[in-house]
Amino acid sequence: MLKLQDKINGISLPENIAVIDIETAGLFSERYPVFMIGVMIPSDSNSCIFHQFAMDGTNPDEVKEMLNEFSKYLSCSVVTYNGNFFDLPYLKTRFIKNNLTWNEPVSMDLFAWIKPKRKFFDFPNLKLKTLEKYAGVIREDKYGGGELIPIYFRYVREKSEELRDILLLHNFEDI
């Protein structure tokens, strides 16, 4: 498992808050593993993003280690985008499948918050990238989550730093 850390200056989070995003090898949690978990937490007056990246998502020991590492953030209140529907249930399934204890975190899902307010805005959809565009956020990442799946499997075969960096950038910018 690869662990990376990025310090984010100018963004401070309250204590006991973790912003999370996962990347998976497919949409079905029973079948496909999580291959990356990104977590942003407070750090001094700024924030840090930690990436836990399974270099071979078919290796059950590596995936279990990644999930076990992430479990310490379950005591935080988590902020997600569509996490109540996707990220948290997916993680819960993978925790249970790996015989790990799942402690349901307190969650603030920004998608669930904005969805009922949709009628007040003229968004074509509620995809994260769409809302970021309307907010003036410019992303370097050019891929949607589904497009990352073949990139990840190619990374597993080739171990290319360029492919790894594409995956990390997507997760970083989603957080």
N, C-alpha and C positions, 0 to 999 in steps of 0.2 A: 504494500500500500504506500502510496506517495502522499505526503502531508506537505502542504504549502501554506504560507501565510503572507497576506498583504496588509499593510497598514493604510488606513484611509483617513487622511487629514481633512478636517472641516466637517465631518459628520460625527456627531456624538449621540449616543443612545443612552437612555436611562439604564441604570443597573438592572440586572435580571431580565433583560430583553435580548432575544436572539432572533435575527432575521435569517430564515433558512430557505434553501432551494435545493432540490434534488435533480439529478439526471439519471435516467433509467434506460435499460436496454430494450424496453418495450412498454406497452401500456398496461399489461396485465400483471399485477403484483404477484400472483401465484406462480407465474412462469418465469418472469424476467427479473434479474437482479437490479438493484440500485448500483450504479458504478461511480457516482460522485455525490457527495453531500457538501454543500457550501453553507457556512455559518458566519454571520457578522455579529460580533459582540462588542460591548463597550471596552475601550482600552484607554486609560487616562482620560484626556479630554477629547479623544478621537475614537476611532473604531478599528477593529481588525477583522479581516475576513480569513477564515480558515477553510481550506479545501482539503477534503479527504477523498482520494481518488484511487479506486481499485484498478490497478494496472492490468488485471486479468479478471474481469467480472465472472468468469466461469470457475474461478478458484474459490470454493466455499469458505476456506479459512481466511482468505483476504477480505472477502465481503463481510464475514462475521466480525473480524477485527475492526473494520470501518464502522459497522453499526454499533459495536460496543464502545468505540471511541466517541461516537455521536451521542450515546445515551446520557452523558453528563449534561447535555443541553436540554433534556426533557424536563428538568426542574425549573427552567426559565419560562417566561411567557414568550411564545414564538409569534413572529410576524411572517406572513407568507402572502403569496399571490396565488389564489386558487388552492391553497394548501389544505383547507378543510375537506375539499372534494378529492384532491389528488395526492399531494405530498404526504400528509399525515396518515391517511388510510394505507397508502403504499408502504410507508415505513413500518406501520403497525404490523402489516402482513409479513413483511420481511423479518421483523424482530421475532414474531411468533414462529415463523418457519426455521429460524436459527436458534430457537430455544433461549431467547433473550427476553428479559422483562421489559414490557412496554408500559411506561407511565404516561398516560395521556396528558400532554401539556395544555396550559391555558393558551388559546390561539386567537390571534387577530388576523383574519383573512381579509386582505384588502379587496379581493374580487367580490367576496360576499358583501362587503360594505358598499361598494360602488354599484353593484348590479341593480338594486332597487331604485337607485338614483339615476339610472340610465336615461330615463325619459327627459331629464333636464339637460342632457348633453346631446350633441350631434355626432356621436361616434359611430363609425360603420360597424364596429364590433368591440368587444371588451378584451381583446388580446393585450397582453402586457406591452408588446412593442407598439401597438396602436396608441395606447394611452401615453406612452413615453413620447411618441412623436408629437402628440397634441400638447404635451407639457414642455416641448422643446429639448428633450433629451436626445442627444446624438449618440448612437451606438456604433461601435466598430464591428461588432458581431453581425454577421450577415445570415445566420442560420436560424431556422425554427427548431424547436425541440425534437420533432420527428426526424428532421434531417441529420441530427447528431447520431442517431443509432447506427447507420452504416459507417459513419466516420469513426465511432468508437470501436466497432468490430474490426475496421481496418487498422486502427491504432493497436489493438490487441495483437494482430498478426505482425505488424511492421515495427511497432515501438517507435514511431516517428515523433520527434519533439514538435514538429509543425502541427501534426494532428492533435497531439496532447494540448498544445497551446490554443487551438480552435475550441476544444471542449472546455478548457479552463476559462477562456474569455467569455464564452456564452454564460457559464454559471456565474462568473464574477459580475457580469452586467445584469443578469436577472436579479441578483441580490441588490 
